[in-house]
Amino acid sequence: MALLKIARMGHPVLRKVADPVPDPTAPEIRRLASDMIDTMLDAPGVGLAAPQVHESLRMIVFRVLAMRSGGESVEPTVLINPVIEPLDDGMEHGMEGCLSIPELRGVVPRFARIRYRGVGLDGEPIEREASGFHARVIQHECDHLDGVLYIDRMTDLRYLAFTDEAHHITEALEQQEGRD
Ligand code: NI
């Protein structure tokens, strides 16, 4: 098990457009994926993109925990050279954090329903449809491959907060949703 150093906001690697992985089955890619999963689980986090560990490559790891998604769970997955396609125009606002922006949370609009494609470590294609929290994680991690951080997607910076104050924002958001 190897834990990798996580780049924090301000490091230029987080702002680069990452390169495609030429050979998803290469041993060094398998090693990197394994170390990224260890690093994600240790943090702990729900997703990690290669640029966050100083590797400017188009690959992500993620997992979906049932308690966060309202039932659905997805085991740690490696997705190489991913592509996202929204299934419709529906957007949802939800709270996000990022291992590269420690101790903060923010409310970010994301497509509610997406299809994503990519390749696994075995070189086989992966294609799934996702909604809700699962769709949010994929969009957040894929943004990292284009040098985009969640704060760039925020439409109202009043909904940015320290983690231990974020419950105030969750409550405000729920009240607002109740009004709409
Ligand atoms: Ni992130």
py3Dmol code that shows the C-alpha trace and the ligand (Angstrom):
import py3Dmol

protein = """\
ATOM      1  CA  MET A   1       0.000   0.000   0.000  1.00  0.00           C
ATOM      2  CA  ALA A   2       1.290   3.408  -0.941  1.00  0.00           C
ATOM      3  CA  LEU A   3      -0.230   6.717  -0.010  1.00  0.00           C
ATOM      4  CA  LEU A   4       0.356   9.507  -2.512  1.00  0.00           C
ATOM      5  CA  LYS A   5       0.793  13.188  -1.739  1.00  0.00           C
ATOM      6  CA  ILE A   6      -2.322  15.164  -2.644  1.00  0.00           C
ATOM      7  CA  ALA A   7      -1.879  18.441  -4.537  1.00  0.00           C
ATOM      8  CA  ARG A   8      -3.731  21.334  -2.946  1.00  0.00           C
ATOM      9  CA  MET A   9      -5.440  24.277  -4.650  1.00  0.00           C
ATOM     10  CA  GLY A  10      -2.787  26.621  -5.977  1.00  0.00           C
ATOM     11  CA  HIS A  11      -0.569  23.853  -7.369  1.00  0.00           C
ATOM     12  CA  PRO A  12      -0.449  24.290 -11.161  1.00  0.00           C
ATOM     13  CA  VAL A  13      -1.032  20.559 -11.840  1.00  0.00           C
ATOM     14  CA  LEU A  14      -4.657  21.081 -10.738  1.00  0.00           C
ATOM     15  CA  ARG A  15      -5.169  23.668 -13.493  1.00  0.00           C
ATOM     16  CA  LYS A  16      -3.740  21.710 -16.432  1.00  0.00           C
ATOM     17  CA  VAL A  17      -5.735  19.765 -19.014  1.00  0.00           C
ATOM     18  CA  ALA A  18      -4.572  16.184 -18.389  1.00  0.00           C
ATOM     19  CA  ASP A  19      -3.287  13.887 -21.135  1.00  0.00           C
ATOM     20  CA  PRO A  20      -5.121  10.733 -22.270  1.00  0.00           C
ATOM     21  CA  VAL A  21      -3.723   7.455 -20.914  1.00  0.00           C
ATOM     22  CA  PRO A  22      -2.143   5.787 -23.969  1.00  0.00           C
ATOM     23  CA  ASP A  23      -2.271   2.205 -22.621  1.00  0.00           C
ATOM     24  CA  PRO A  24      -4.794   1.593 -19.808  1.00  0.00           C
ATOM     25  CA  THR A  25      -3.373  -1.933 -19.297  1.00  0.00           C
ATOM     26  CA  ALA A  26       0.225  -0.771 -18.664  1.00  0.00           C
ATOM     27  CA  PRO A  27       1.677  -1.972 -15.341  1.00  0.00           C
ATOM     28  CA  GLU A  28       2.500   1.578 -14.208  1.00  0.00           C
ATOM     29  CA  ILE A  29      -1.152   2.565 -14.709  1.00  0.00           C
ATOM     30  CA  ARG A  30      -2.287  -0.426 -12.621  1.00  0.00           C
ATOM     31  CA  ARG A  31       0.154   0.612  -9.876  1.00  0.00           C
ATOM     32  CA  LEU A  32      -0.994   4.250 -10.000  1.00  0.00           C
ATOM     33  CA  ALA A  33      -4.670   3.177  -9.829  1.00  0.00           C
ATOM     34  CA  SER A  34      -3.978   0.946  -6.834  1.00  0.00           C
ATOM     35  CA  ASP A  35      -2.116   3.748  -5.019  1.00  0.00           C
ATOM     36  CA  MET A  36      -4.903   6.221  -5.873  1.00  0.00           C
ATOM     37  CA  ILE A  37      -7.513   3.883  -4.359  1.00  0.00           C
ATOM     38  CA  ASP A  38      -5.391   3.460  -1.211  1.00  0.00           C
ATOM     39  CA  THR A  39      -4.996   7.243  -0.993  1.00  0.00           C
ATOM     40  CA  MET A  40      -8.731   7.846  -1.527  1.00  0.00           C
ATOM     41  CA  LEU A  41      -9.726   5.301   1.134  1.00  0.00           C
ATOM     42  CA  ASP A  42      -7.150   6.620   3.607  1.00  0.00           C
ATOM     43  CA  ALA A  43      -8.132  10.306   3.218  1.00  0.00           C
ATOM     44  CA  PRO A  44     -11.031   9.301   3.342  1.00  0.00           C
ATOM     45  CA  GLY A  45     -12.639  10.521   0.152  1.00  0.00           C
ATOM     46  CA  VAL A  46     -15.218   9.357  -2.378  1.00  0.00           C
ATOM     47  CA  GLY A  47     -13.143  10.151  -5.449  1.00  0.00           C
ATOM     48  CA  LEU A  48      -9.701  11.097  -6.633  1.00  0.00           C
ATOM     49  CA  ALA A  49      -8.387  12.189 -10.019  1.00  0.00           C
ATOM     50  CA  ALA A  50      -4.810  11.536 -11.167  1.00  0.00           C
ATOM     51  CA  PRO A  51      -3.886  15.258 -11.356  1.00  0.00           C
ATOM     52  CA  GLN A  52      -4.651  15.454  -7.615  1.00  0.00           C
ATOM     53  CA  VAL A  53      -1.669  13.137  -7.029  1.00  0.00           C
ATOM     54  CA  HIS A  54       0.553  15.100  -9.433  1.00  0.00           C
ATOM     55  CA  GLU A  55      -0.018  12.809 -12.435  1.00  0.00           C
ATOM     56  CA  SER A  56      -1.492  14.782 -15.327  1.00  0.00           C
ATOM     57  CA  LEU A  57      -3.355  11.811 -16.806  1.00  0.00           C
ATOM     58  CA  ARG A  58      -7.020  11.243 -17.622  1.00  0.00           C
ATOM     59  CA  MET A  59      -7.949   8.689 -14.973  1.00  0.00           C
ATOM     60  CA  ILE A  60     -10.101   8.774 -11.866  1.00  0.00           C
ATOM     61  CA  VAL A  61     -11.010   6.474  -9.002  1.00  0.00           C
ATOM     62  CA  PHE A  62     -14.272   6.757  -7.096  1.00  0.00           C
ATOM     63  CA  ARG A  63     -16.738   4.929  -4.895  1.00  0.00           C
ATOM     64  CA  VAL A  64     -20.321   5.568  -3.906  1.00  0.00           C
ATOM     65  CA  LEU A  65     -21.338   5.002  -0.308  1.00  0.00           C
ATOM     66  CA  ALA A  66     -24.951   3.988   0.278  1.00  0.00           C
ATOM     67  CA  MET A  67     -25.292   6.419   3.197  1.00  0.00           C
ATOM     68  CA  ARG A  68     -24.398   9.364   0.931  1.00  0.00           C
ATOM     69  CA  SER A  69     -26.438   8.356  -2.097  1.00  0.00           C
ATOM     70  CA  GLY A  70     -29.642   7.229  -0.457  1.00  0.00           C
ATOM     71  CA  GLY A  71     -29.139   3.529  -1.103  1.00  0.00           C
ATOM     72  CA  GLU A  72     -26.984   2.954  -4.147  1.00  0.00           C
ATOM     73  CA  SER A  73     -23.401   1.862  -3.524  1.00  0.00           C
ATOM     74  CA  VAL A  74     -20.559   1.420  -6.001  1.00  0.00           C
ATOM     75  CA  GLU A  75     -17.320  -0.342  -5.074  1.00  0.00           C
ATOM     76  CA  PRO A  76     -14.026   1.487  -5.731  1.00  0.00           C
ATOM     77  CA  THR A  77     -13.834   1.825  -9.519  1.00  0.00           C
ATOM     78  CA  VAL A  78     -11.014   2.892 -11.834  1.00  0.00           C
ATOM     79  CA  LEU A  79     -12.127   4.824 -14.915  1.00  0.00           C
ATOM     80  CA  ILE A  80      -9.591   5.693 -17.591  1.00  0.00           C
ATOM     81  CA  ASN A  81     -10.072   8.297 -20.341  1.00  0.00           C
ATOM     82  CA  PRO A  82     -13.643   9.025 -19.178  1.00  0.00           C
ATOM     83  CA  VAL A  83     -16.256  10.914 -21.185  1.00  0.00           C
ATOM     84  CA  ILE A  84     -19.524  12.268 -19.755  1.00  0.00           C
ATOM     85  CA  GLU A  85     -22.760  12.976 -21.549  1.00  0.00           C
ATOM     86  CA  PRO A  86     -25.728  14.579 -19.746  1.00  0.00           C
ATOM     87  CA  LEU A  87     -28.955  12.647 -20.367  1.00  0.00           C
ATOM     88  CA  ASP A  88     -31.118  15.782 -20.113  1.00  0.00           C
ATOM     89  CA  ASP A  89     -30.981  19.405 -18.922  1.00  0.00           C
ATOM     90  CA  GLY A  90     -31.969  18.616 -15.329  1.00  0.00           C
ATOM     91  CA  MET A  91     -29.634  20.148 -12.737  1.00  0.00           C
ATOM     92  CA  GLU A  92     -29.342  19.582  -8.983  1.00  0.00           C
ATOM     93  CA  HIS A  93     -27.617  21.630  -6.317  1.00  0.00           C
ATOM     94  CA  GLY A  94     -25.623  19.630  -3.777  1.00  0.00           C
ATOM     95  CA  MET A  95     -22.793  19.937  -1.296  1.00  0.00           C
ATOM     96  CA  GLU A  96     -19.273  19.008  -2.389  1.00  0.00           C
ATOM     97  CA  GLY A  97     -15.841  18.896  -0.881  1.00  0.00           C
ATOM     98  CA  CYS A  98     -12.471  18.157  -2.445  1.00  0.00           C
ATOM     99  CA  LEU A  99      -9.302  16.593  -1.051  1.00  0.00           C
ATOM    100  CA  SER A 100      -7.370  19.360  -2.842  1.00  0.00           C
ATOM    101  CA  ILE A 101      -9.373  22.055  -1.002  1.00  0.00           C
ATOM    102  CA  PRO A 102      -9.274  20.800   2.592  1.00  0.00           C
ATOM    103  CA  GLU A 103     -11.764  21.819   5.253  1.00  0.00           C
ATOM    104  CA  LEU A 104     -14.203  23.545   2.887  1.00  0.00           C
ATOM    105  CA  ARG A 105     -17.570  22.588   1.431  1.00  0.00           C
ATOM    106  CA  GLY A 106     -19.608  24.296  -1.237  1.00  0.00           C
ATOM    107  CA  VAL A 107     -22.924  23.969  -3.026  1.00  0.00           C
ATOM    108  CA  VAL A 108     -22.451  23.160  -6.711  1.00  0.00           C
ATOM    109  CA  PRO A 109     -24.977  22.706  -9.543  1.00  0.00           C
ATOM    110  CA  ARG A 110     -24.467  19.464 -11.521  1.00  0.00           C
ATOM    111  CA  PHE A 111     -26.348  17.516 -14.149  1.00  0.00           C
ATOM    112  CA  ALA A 112     -28.742  15.196 -12.334  1.00  0.00           C
ATOM    113  CA  ARG A 113     -28.520  12.369 -14.890  1.00  0.00           C
ATOM    114  CA  ILE A 114     -25.519  11.401 -16.993  1.00  0.00           C
ATOM    115  CA  ARG A 115     -24.064   8.594 -19.037  1.00  0.00           C
ATOM    116  CA  TYR A 116     -20.337   8.011 -18.651  1.00  0.00           C
ATOM    117  CA  ARG A 117     -17.933   5.933 -20.627  1.00  0.00           C
ATOM    118  CA  GLY A 118     -14.312   4.996 -20.176  1.00  0.00           C
ATOM    119  CA  VAL A 119     -11.960   2.062 -19.998  1.00  0.00           C
ATOM    120  CA  GLY A 120     -10.999  -0.151 -17.054  1.00  0.00           C
ATOM    121  CA  LEU A 121      -7.580  -1.495 -16.109  1.00  0.00           C
ATOM    122  CA  ASP A 122      -8.322  -4.604 -18.184  1.00  0.00           C
ATOM    123  CA  GLY A 123      -8.740  -2.428 -21.269  1.00  0.00           C
ATOM    124  CA  GLU A 124     -12.449  -3.285 -21.435  1.00  0.00           C
ATOM    125  CA  PRO A 125     -14.969  -0.469 -21.990  1.00  0.00           C
ATOM    126  CA  ILE A 126     -17.077   0.731 -19.072  1.00  0.00           C
ATOM    127  CA  GLU A 127     -20.410   2.411 -19.778  1.00  0.00           C
ATOM    128  CA  ARG A 128     -22.906   3.340 -17.084  1.00  0.00           C
ATOM    129  CA  GLU A 129     -25.782   5.670 -16.431  1.00  0.00           C
ATOM    130  CA  ALA A 130     -25.749   7.525 -13.144  1.00  0.00           C
ATOM    131  CA  SER A 131     -27.925   9.952 -11.250  1.00  0.00           C
ATOM    132  CA  GLY A 132     -27.815  11.904  -8.012  1.00  0.00           C
ATOM    133  CA  PHE A 133     -24.703  11.544  -5.872  1.00  0.00           C
ATOM    134  CA  HIS A 134     -23.096   8.994  -8.218  1.00  0.00           C
ATOM    135  CA  ALA A 135     -23.469  11.424 -11.142  1.00  0.00           C
ATOM    136  CA  ARG A 136     -22.127  14.264  -8.990  1.00  0.00           C
ATOM    137  CA  VAL A 137     -18.945  12.375  -8.031  1.00  0.00           C
ATOM    138  CA  ILE A 138     -18.192  11.505 -11.650  1.00  0.00           C
ATOM    139  CA  GLN A 139     -18.695  15.108 -12.812  1.00  0.00           C
ATOM    140  CA  HIS A 140     -16.506  16.459  -9.990  1.00  0.00           C
ATOM    141  CA  GLU A 141     -13.661  14.022 -10.707  1.00  0.00           C
ATOM    142  CA  CYS A 142     -13.811  14.448 -14.496  1.00  0.00           C
ATOM    143  CA  ASP A 143     -13.639  18.233 -14.029  1.00  0.00           C
ATOM    144  CA  HIS A 144     -10.220  17.683 -12.413  1.00  0.00           C
ATOM    145  CA  LEU A 145      -9.025  16.228 -15.751  1.00  0.00           C
ATOM    146  CA  ASP A 146      -9.774  19.580 -17.393  1.00  0.00           C
ATOM    147  CA  GLY A 147      -8.203  21.707 -14.669  1.00  0.00           C
ATOM    148  CA  VAL A 148     -11.580  22.669 -13.183  1.00  0.00           C
ATOM    149  CA  LEU A 149     -12.272  22.795  -9.431  1.00  0.00           C
ATOM    150  CA  TYR A 150     -15.723  22.719  -7.844  1.00  0.00           C
ATOM    151  CA  ILE A 151     -15.467  26.328  -6.694  1.00  0.00           C
ATOM    152  CA  ASP A 152     -15.276  27.333 -10.392  1.00  0.00           C
ATOM    153  CA  ARG A 153     -18.751  25.795 -10.837  1.00  0.00           C
ATOM    154  CA  MET A 154     -20.312  27.530  -7.853  1.00  0.00           C
ATOM    155  CA  THR A 155     -22.946  30.107  -8.732  1.00  0.00           C
ATOM    156  CA  ASP A 156     -23.187  31.641  -5.236  1.00  0.00           C
ATOM    157  CA  LEU A 157     -20.106  31.877  -3.013  1.00  0.00           C
ATOM    158  CA  ARG A 158     -22.300  32.489   0.031  1.00  0.00           C
ATOM    159  CA  TYR A 159     -22.727  28.698  -0.123  1.00  0.00           C
ATOM    160  CA  LEU A 160     -19.019  28.091   0.528  1.00  0.00           C
ATOM    161  CA  ALA A 161     -18.243  27.184   4.142  1.00  0.00           C
ATOM    162  CA  PHE A 162     -15.835  25.450   6.460  1.00  0.00           C
ATOM    163  CA  THR A 163     -16.833  21.809   6.930  1.00  0.00           C
ATOM    164  CA  ASP A 164     -17.836  22.280  10.554  1.00  0.00           C
ATOM    165  CA  GLU A 165     -20.084  25.244   9.597  1.00  0.00           C
ATOM    166  CA  ALA A 166     -21.534  23.606   6.480  1.00  0.00           C
ATOM    167  CA  HIS A 167     -24.665  22.381   8.270  1.00  0.00           C
ATOM    168  CA  HIS A 168     -25.885  26.006   8.290  1.00  0.00           C
ATOM    169  CA  ILE A 169     -25.707  26.004   4.506  1.00  0.00           C
ATOM    170  CA  THR A 170     -27.428  22.624   4.209  1.00  0.00           C
ATOM    171  CA  GLU A 171     -30.280  23.996   6.314  1.00  0.00           C
ATOM    172  CA  ALA A 172     -30.520  27.187   4.223  1.00  0.00           C
ATOM    173  CA  LEU A 173     -30.522  25.115   1.036  1.00  0.00           C
ATOM    174  CA  GLU A 174     -33.286  22.843   2.312  1.00  0.00           C
ATOM    175  CA  GLN A 175     -35.397  25.881   3.254  1.00  0.00           C
ATOM    176  CA  GLN A 176     -34.849  27.386  -0.187  1.00  0.00           C
ATOM    177  CA  GLU A 177     -35.799  24.122  -1.907  1.00  0.00           C
ATOM    178  CA  GLY A 178     -38.914  24.005   0.245  1.00  0.00           C
ATOM    179  CA  ARG A 179     -39.858  27.460  -1.034  1.00  0.00           C
ATOM    180  CA  ASP A 180     -39.273  26.794  -4.735  1.00  0.00           C
TER     181      ASP A 180
END
"""
ligand_1 = """\
1
NI
Ni -11.816 17.135 -6.032
"""
view = py3Dmol.view(width=600, height=400)
view.addModel(protein, "pdb")
view.setStyle({"model": 0}, {"cartoon": {"style": "trace"}})
view.addModel(ligand_1, "xyz")
view.setStyle({"model": 1}, {"stick": {}})
view.zoomTo()
view.show()
